[in-house]
Amino acid sequence: MAEVKPGDSTTNITTDTTTTAFNGSQNHSNSDQPTDRPVRVYADGIYDLFHFGHARSLEQAKKSFPNTFLLVGCCNDETTHKFKGKTVMTEAERYESLRHCKWVDEVIPDAPWVISQEFIDKHKIDFVAHDSLPYADASGAGKDVYEFVKKIGKFKETKRTEGISTSDIIMRIVKDYNQYVLRNLDRGYSRKELGVSYVKEKRLRVNMRLKKLQEKVKEHQEKVGEKIQTVAKTAGMHRNEWVENADRWVAGFLEMFEEGCHKMGTAIRDRIQERLMGAQQLKYISNGKDSDSDLDEEYYYDDDDNEEYYDDDDDDFYEEFEKDEKKR
């Protein structure tokens, strides 16, 4: 299956889609176009996390003829999950996103994965708009989803938009996952709703505090540098000599300070890990389990991934343990 579903925009083709209408893969004569009504152009896709790349492709389809009625088909969840994979948005959300795009005249829910003559006749489709690259047909009906449409001369080519795609947006979220988790925890979401363990939450909060502390150190460094410059001018010292010495002094101080911060952060993390592991051991003893093998099997922490793996039922136990610790 190709990386892109019809209607998705990828990053490998550049075009100015805001001002230029697309050219068809074939030269269509005026006789191919109806004169007594708008030309009915059909575009289809998944349209997950609807973005401006989607909108630009639909704009091209809408502007393909002077008088165009644009129909947009959107595959439902069952079809999409079967042939492409899981989506972020539900089918109802994707349909509604399309209805709010100004280029779209009509949304066709439950669109077929492969367009047939029966579907074209039912919706009175004159042309089908999509980029020209072959899109592998995962259903097994053919090599290209648009093979039939191209064969009967009803295919119109659009251009993809550089720099934006649904996959790119998802990768941005994955890349900054920890920051988004903390943001949503601060907004009131529970760690269970976010699928985050007790240990993961505590570790993220500690790391975020350390990051803020480092930012403050950098801010103070800049302020100290400004004050040193002022003192140097007041004292009438040679500027270059003073700056050279001052930079060395400040760098030495910051090196020692950052080393202290690192040691402190490591100590905090180790302390959290130690207490949680102790709590876990107490739980196993209370349940009649005291072997190290059972403990290792139920709880595992991977320093490389910064991920914790443990039974979700442990959340209540950790919460009770934390309350007891606060009472002491």
Disulfide bonds with the S-S distance in Angstrom:
none
